[in-house]
Amino acid sequence: MAFTKPQSMRAMVTEAARRDYQGLALTCKPVGNGTPCDGNVASKFGDAIVVQCLTSDGADLAAKLAENGILCGQPAQAGSIYKSCLSGS
C-alpha cells in the first residue's frame, strides 16, 4: 500500500482515516502467515511488523483504504488484490 497524494494532504487524509477507522475491532496477521503480500514484501519495515488486518465482518482494512482512495495498492507487493496506484482513479 502507498500514499500517493501530495504530501500537503497527508495530515488531512490521516485525520479522515482515523475518523472513519479508529476503534474498529481488527484481527491482524503478519506477512508470511497467509496474506496477499506473502513472498513479495519483508515481514518488517524498520521496527514495524507488516500485517494484514480484517474487520469483524471479514473485510480487509487495506482494501477499504484503497477503495476509499486513502491508500493504493502496489502490484509488486500484493498483485491485483488492492486498487492500484497505477489505475489513475
C-alpha positions, 0 to 999 in steps of 0.5 A, a space after each residue: 500500500 502507498 500514499 500517493 497524494 501530495 504530501 500537503 494532504 497527508 495530515 488531512 487524509 490521516 485525520 479522515 482515516 482515523 475518523 472513519 477507522 479508529 476503534 474498529 475491532 481488527 484481527 491482524 496477521 503478519 506477512 508470511 502467515 497467509 496474506 496477499 503480500 506473502 513472498 513479495 514484501 519483508 515481514 518488517 519495515 524498520 521496527 514495524 511488523 507488516 500485517 494484514 488486518 480484517 474487520 469483524 465482518 471479514 473485510 480487509 482494512 487495506 482494501 477499504 483504504 484503497 477503495 476509499 482512495 486513502 491508500 493504493 495498492 502496489 502490484 509488486 507487493 500484493 498483485 491485483 488484490 488492492 486498487 492500484 496506484 497505477 489505475 489513475 482513479 
